[in-house]
């Protein structure tokens, strides 16, 4: 077996690779140089510099695994790798300590104005009165996201005698209680916190998560820290709040565009900034190199990898039957998680019909992927679904049945939260996934990409027209409509497919229509 290390990694990782393979370290390759030699290797190890495109994967005719020494895999074409049966593994936990410690370092620097004081002293000043800081002891730290890094920050902050609260709908109350912290909603967290620290991945769901409306909820004495990803906090809005005195300070390690030369936040004296150093420790570099090297060797030896990023190949006989249902399961998970409100407590998955006679592990993985993808820093797949769910303290109950009520095969996902239960069901018809039931209402919709408006209302004349007229006046086009009801003149559910997203003010107007009980916009 031959391994190509195309980006610099710690020597410890290279030595581990050499225990089970012939290793060539060739860094700084151009794309054409990489294409010319990648076909000689069974494994390719990279960091963020080398782009593993579909062209590279096609040229790697012997490739079995691509290892990413770090977390992000944006530089690797996962779809191309999966199609070719090439495993992609990464090291999501190797830099957890480094990122958590950097967050604490920035928080303390922010509280005591250390960079500003250092610059003042070097400029020949002795202006002690300008740098009156604040203690973090007994202050409230609000964590937006409680994954590996968020959890690490929580533990360290508790050692500083801080009171820690967290917002993360996708962890269980038991997990939070074991950490000794309180789980709250995002608005409450922003209102109560003296320090807010962001620890969620950048996805469509989290982009702009903290904008003007959210910043306005914070105390004028509060400070905010971002060591996660640029784009989660609205940088322009944050700059204005700082300069207007509506926030006391900010510490930023990540930016919406990097390198961040000329970023507007760098103009503010109330900002402590570092150039994406969260994972930049010697120990973290060694950890990710060792971690990914061990996984690469495991794959080459035919063993499972702990952090496989893409879905491994499924036996053809199983794939032919359950393959179409994997897309359905993921869409059901995505729909359920967006319709549900409250703190997640349990997940139920029921398989009915012929599919129940087969290995449904890929369906479980697909469901969890749909539930957690928008908020998890880890990619959920067949290999790590149970690990990710367990790490968040989630309880998953699976049931099988040989028959279903109206269809030959049916998958039902039930999400129980502190505010109730959300249930969605689906099947595959003519090779396409169909969602056929939402909270007891029978419907039939194909969950294609786009926006959906899901509302519950009183079944009376004029309701559908009122919603449609409001959307029409807002120049929002409706592509399809589905209506289900339990009884005449009782409660009904309406699903509208939309070509454009609904602005918040339009959604507020819909909710203001008499006898409209709920209205939510979801994106599948």
N, C-alpha and C positions, 0 to 999 in steps of 0.2 A: 504494500500500500504506500502511496506517495501523497504527501500533504504540501500544499503551497501556502505559505504565510505571506500575504501580499501587503499587509500593513504592519507597522511596528507594534509588537506586543511584548510584554515582560518576558525575560529570559526563562523564568520559571515555567511558563506555559509552553515555550518551545521545547524545553527539556522533557516535559511530560509527553508531548507529541512524539518525541524521538524514542520513547520507550516502546512504542508500538507501530511506528511507521518511519519511512524515509522522509525527511523534512527538508524543503528548500525555502529559505527566507529570501524573497525578492521583492523589496518594497519600492515604491515610486514608479511602478510600471505604468506606461501609457495604456490606453484602451486597446490599441492595436497589438502592443506587446503582450498584454494579458490574453487576448484572443488567440494569439499564436502558440501559447504554451499551455493554456488551461486544460486542453484535452489530454495531457499526460498525467493528470492527478485525479485521485479519488476524493480528495477533500480540499476545500479552499477556506482559509481563515482570513478574515478582514476586520477592520474597525469601521470608521465612518468614511475614510478617504476613498477607498476603492468602490466603484459602482458595479454591483453584480447585476447586470442587465439581463434581459431575456436572451440577447445575443451571446453574452458570456456563458449563460447556462446551456444554450444550444451547442456552443463550441466545446463545452466540458462534457464530452461524450462518456467519460468514465466517472463523472462526479456522482458521489453518493450523499455528500453532506457539505453544507456551507455553514461555517461557524462565525458568529459575530461576537467579538470580544467587547461586549457592552450590552446596552438595552435596546436602543432603537434599531430598527431594521428597514428604515426608509430607503436605504441605499441598495436594497436587495429586492428583486422582482419575485415576490412570494408566489404569485399565480403561475409564473413560468416554472419556478422550482417545483411546485406541487404537481403541475402537469407532467413534468419529467420524472417525478418520484424522487426528487432530491430533498432530503431533509434540510431544514434551516433551524439551527439552534442558536440561542443567545444566552447571556448571563445577566438576568434582570436583578439579581440580588447582590451581585458583587460590589456595587457601588452604593448600597443602601446606607451604610454607616457614614461614608464620605459625604453623601448628600444631606443626611440628617445633621451631621456635625456642622456642615457649612451653613445650614439654615440657622442653627443656634448661634453660630459665629456672627452671621449677619444681623440677627436679632439683637445681640448684645452690642454690636458696633453701632446699630441704629439707636438703641436706648441710651448709649453713653456718648454718641457723636464722635467716636474715635477717629474716623478718617478726617473729619473736619478739624478736629483738635490737632491731629498730626500735621496737617497741611498748614495750619495757623502757626504752630511752633516752628516749623521749618522755614516759614516766611519771616521769622524774626520777631514774632509776637509772643506775648505772655498774657493771653486774654482768658484767664480762668473763668471769669464771670460769664463769658459767652457760651460756655459749654456745660451748663447745668443739666445733667441727664436725669433719667428716671430708672428706678429699680424694677426688675422683672418679678421679684418675689411678691407673691399674693396677687399678681396681675392675672387677667384672664387671657389665655391663648386660645384662639379659635383656629382649628385645623380644617381646611376645606379639602377633604379626601383623607381617608385613613387606610391607605395601602401600606406597603412595606416602609416607604420613607416617612409617611405621615405617622405611622406607629412608632418608628424610631425617634422622631421628633417629640412625640407625646411622652415617651419614657424619659427622655433627657430633660424635657421641660418640667416634669414632675420632680426630678432631682433638684431643680432650681426653685422648688416650692411654688410653682405656678399652678393655677387652676386651669385645667384643660377641658375644653368642650370641642365637639367635632360635628361636622356635617358630612355624612356619607350614607345615602339611603340604601346602599348595597352592602352593609354589614349588619350582623345581628346584634340585638341588645346584649346577648350573653357575651359576645366578643368585646363590646364596649365596656361592660361591667368588669370583665376580667382585667381590662387595662386601667380601671379605676377612673373612667371619664364619663361624661354625659354626652349623649347624642341629641342634637337639636336641629331645627330647620335652618336653612341658609340665612333667612332674614333675621332670625333670633340670634344666630351666631354673629352676624355683622353688627347688630345693635349692642350686644353684650361685650364684645371682645376689646381688649386693650391692644392686643397684637393679633393680626390675622396672617396665617401662613398657608400658601396654596400648594397642594400636593395631588393634583389630578393630571391625567394625560391630556394632550391637546387633541380633541375630536370635534366633530360637528356639534355635539351636544355641549361641549365645554368652551368652545371658542367664544370669547366675549362674555364669559360667565359672570365676570365682575365688571360691570359697566357703570355709567353715571347713576342709574337708579340704585344699584347696590352700594356704590361708594357713598351715596347720600345717606344711607342708613347708619354709617359708622360714626363714632364719636369724633369730634374735632381733635381730641388728644390721642386718637388711635394711630397705629402704624401697621403697614402691610408689607409682607415679604413674599417674594416669588422666586423659588428655586426649582420650579417644575418645568414649565414651557412658556415661551413667549406667545402672546395672543390670547391667553386666558383672561388677563386684565387689560382693559381698554387703556392704552398708554396715554393717549391725548387727554382723556378724562382724568386719569390719575395725576398727570402733570398740572392740570388746571386746579384740581382740588388741593394739591400741595401748595401751589403758588397763592391760592386764595385763602390759605389758612384753614381750610375745612378738613385737612388731615395733617397730622404732626410729622409724618415721615414715611419713607418707603425704602426697602432694600431689594434690589433686583439683580439676579444672576443670569436671567434669560430674557430674550427680547424677541419681538415679532419678526424681526429681520436681523440676521447675524452674518458677518460682523456688524455690530451696532454702532459703528462710527457715525456720529451726527444724530443719534437717537434723541428725541425731544426730552426724555427723562434725564439725560446727562446735563441738561441745562439747569436743573434744579439743585440748589444747595442742600435740599432736604432729602436727597436721594443718595443712598450708599449703593454703589454699583460694582460688580465684578464680571469679568468676561467669560461667563459660562464655565465656572470652576467647580461646580457641585461634585463632579466625579474625579476631580484632579488631585488625587493623593497617590503616593507610591503604593500604599497598601491596596487601594482600590484597583489600580492598574494590574497589580499582581493577582488579585482575587479574580477579576474577570478573565484574565488570561488562563489561569489555572482551571477555572470553572468551564470555560468553553473548550479547552484542550481535552479535558476528561470526557466531555460529551461527544466531541468529534471521534475520539477513539472508541467510545461505546457504540456509536452508530456503525463504524467500520467493522466492529466485532459482532454486529447483529444484535446488539443489546438496546434496550429503550433509553432514550435521552430524557433527562429530567425536564429540560425546558425546550421542547420541540415547538417551534413557532408555527409551522404550517401543519396541515392535517396529513398524517401518513396515509399511504395507499391502503384501500380497503379491498379485501378479496373480491374478484370480479363477480362471483355468484351472489355475494351479499350486496355488493354495490348495485347490481342490476335491479334489486328489489327495493332497497331502502334509500338508494341514492337520491331519487326525486324528493324523498321526504326530508332530506337533510336541509335543503333550502327552506322548505315549509317550516321545519322546527325552528330555524334561526329567525324567520320572520315572525313566528308566533311569540318567541321570546322578546323580540324587539317591540312588538305591539303591546304585550303585557306589561313590560317595564315602563312604557311611556303612559299607559292608562292608569297604572297603579299609583296610589298616593300613600304616604306614610313610610314608616321604617320597616324594611323587609324582615320577615320572620321565617317564612318557609316557602318552598317551591314544590309543587306537585306536578308530575308529568304522567299522563295516562296514555298508553298505546293500546288501540283496539283494532281487531281485525287480523289479517294475514301478517302484517308487519310485526305483530307481537310474538310470532313464532321464531323470529330471527334475533340476532345480536343487535340490540338497540343502543349500544354504547355510543355509536356515532350520532344518533339522534339526541341523546342526552347532552353530548358535547355541543352539538349545534344549538340546542335550546339555551344552554348556559352561555354560549358565545353571544347569542342575541340579547340575553338579559344583561350581560356585563360589559360587552364591547364598548359601549359609549362612555364608560366610567373607569374601566380597569386599565392599569398601566401594563398589564400582561395580555398577550394574545391567547385566547382560550381555544383549545383544540382537543382532539381525541386523546392525546397523551396527558395533557395537564388539566383537563376539566375538573376532575375530582380534587386535585391539589389546589386549584384556584378557589373553588367553592369552599373547601375546608379551611383555607387560609382566611376566609372572610366569615367563618362561622355559620355558613348557610346550611340549612337542613333541606335535603332533597329527597322526596319520597316518590318512588316510581311504582306504577301499577300496570298490569297487563290484563287484557280481556280479549276473548276470541271473537266477540261480535260487537258492533256499535249500533246506535239507534237508527241512523239514516244512511250510513255510508259503509262500504266494504272495509275501509281503513279510516281511522280517525286518530289524530293526536290532540290531546287537550293539555294545555298549560294553565296551571292555577297558581297564582301568586298571592300569598297571604301577607298582609302588612298590619301595622298597628291600627290602620283605619278601615280594614275590611279585606275582602277577597275579590280579585279580578280573575276572570276565567275566559280564555279564548281557545277555540278549537279550529282545526283545519284538516283538509284532506288533499289528495292529488287527483285531479280530473284531467284526462286527455294530456297527461304529462306536465301539467302546470299546477302550482300550488294554489289552493283556494282557502280563504278563511271563511268558515261557514257558521260560526257562532261566537258572539261576544256577550259575556255576562248573561247568558240564557236567551238572548235574542238570536233567532236564525237569520242569517244573511248569506250572501254569496259574492265575495269580491276577490279579485286576483291582486295579491300584494306586490304590485310593481313599484319601482322607485318613484318617489314623489311625495306629495303632502296629502294627508287625510284629515278631514274634520270629523271627529266622532262626537256626537251629542246625544243626550237623552232629553226627551221632552214629553209633554202631554199630547196624546194622539187626538188632535182636534183640527178642524178645517183651518187652513191658512198658515199653519206652522212652517211647512216646507217652503211655502212661497215667501214668508217673511225672511227666512234665512237666505234664500236664493236672491231676493231683491237686494238685501244688504250687501251680499258679496258682489252682485252685479254692479251696484253703485260704486263699489271700491275697485272695479275693473279686475276682479278675480274670477277666472274662468273655471267652471265646473266641468270635469271630464266624465264623471259618472256619479250615480247615486244609488244607494241601497238603504232600504228601510225595513226594520223588523219591529213587530209589536207583540205584546203578550196577550192583550185583549183589546177589543174595540173601545175607543175612547179612554184607554188606560195609558200606561207608560209605553213609550216607543223609543227606538234607537235609530239614528240616521248616520250613515257614513257617506261623506262626499269626497270624491277625488278631485284635487285641485291642481291646476297648472302652476299656481304661484302660492307662496307662503302668505299666511294671514298676519298682518301687523297686529301688535298687541291691542291697539285701540279698537280695531275691528272686532277682535275676539271679545273685548269688553262689551261692545254693542250687542253682539250675539247673545251673550250671557244676560244682557238686560232685557231681552225679549220676554214678555210674560209667558210663563209655563215652560221655559227652557231651564232644565235642571242643571245640566252639566254640558261643557263644551271643551274639547281638547284638540290640539293640533298635534299629529304624530307624523313621523317620517320613517318610512321603511326602506 
